[in-house]
Amino acid sequence: MLTTHVRPDGDALGSAVALYVSAGLAGKDCQMVILDAIPRRYAFLLERHSASPAERFAELAEGADLIVVLDTCAFAQLAPVAQALKQHRRKVAVIDHHATGDDVGSLVWRDESAAAVGVMLLELLGELGWPLDVVAAEAMMTAICADTGWFRYANADARALNAASMLATAGVRLDELHDRLYESDRPQRVRLFAAALGSLELHADDRLALVTLTQEDFARTGAAAEETEDLANQPLRIASVEIAALLVEQPDGRARVSLRSRSVADVAKIAAGFGGGGHARAAGFRSDDGIAAVKQRLIAACREAIQQARLDG
C-alpha cells in the first residue's frame, strides 16, 4: 500500500507510481492511495493505473501488511488519513528526504542528502531486485526532474545524475518527458503567471521578492489552484534576489506560502517559524491568517534570514 501527501507533487506522485508498478511486477498485491486531486501536469502518470481516494484508506489499511508513506513525514500533509496512520503505526514505513517530520511510522528512511525520493527509491528497488520497466522508470525520472528543477538546482548532484542515467538506460526519453511536463501548459496557466509577476514586490535591497495571487486572479484567468507550480521560482531570475516567496489566497481567505532560496538563506527555518517546513532551498507553510496579515511578518522573517546569511557568509 502506498500513500502520497495532500496536494501531491511530482516527486511524491512519480515515486508512488514507480513503486506501485515495480511492486506489481514483483508479484506484490498493492494499492495506491493519493490524498488529493492529481495536478494536470502529472495526470499522464496515472493514465494506465488507478489510485484509491483518501476515503478508502482506513479500510485498505486494515488489510495491509505494510503501509508506505512517500515524500513526507508530517501529519499536517497527511491530514485526511492521519488518524488511521496513527492506529497502524507499527506497519507504517516512511521514505522521505525532508529535514522536518513527525513520528509517523515505525520504520523511517530519511535521507536529506537525496535530491528526491525518486533517487532513494531507485536505489531501494536495486537492493530488492525488483523489476524496472519503462513505465516505472519514467515515473521515477519525473520525480527526480521535479525536485531538481530539471537538474538546475544545487541538489542535482552526482547521485541524482547517476540515477537519471540509469533511468535513461531503462528507456526514458528525456525530450518527450520534458515536453509533457514543461511544454504543455494551458493558456490559463500562462495568464496566471502574468498576473503573479505583475504583483512583484522587491524588499531588503532587492534581495527579497514577493509575488501574490488572489482568488480574483484565479477567477479572471480561469486557472486552477494546482497551476501555481514552479511560480515561486520565477523571481529568482532577478540576479539580486536571494529569497523568493509566493503568497496564494485560498478560497477560505487563508494564505498558502511557498519559499525559495538561491544559495545561502535557509527557507526551511523561515517556514518552521510559521508552522511549516521543507528544504533549505525550497519550503512552505499554510496560515490561518490572510495574505495581508502574513505578508508583513514574512517580510520581517526573510529580512532577518538574509541579514543572518550575510553575517554567516
Secondary structure by P-SEA (a helix, b strand, c coil): cccccccccaaaaaaaaaaaaaaaaacccbbbbbccccccccccccccbbbbcccaaaaaaaaccbbbbccccccccccccaaaaaaacccbbbbcccccccccccccccccccccaaaaaaaaaaaacccccaaaaaaaaaaaaaaacccccccccaaaaaaaaaaaaacccaaaaaaaccccccaaaaaaaaaaaaaccccccccbbbbbbcaaaaaaacccccccccccccccccccccbbbbbbbccccbbbbbbbbcccccaaaaaaaaccccccccccccccccaaaaaaaaaaaaaaaaaaaaaac
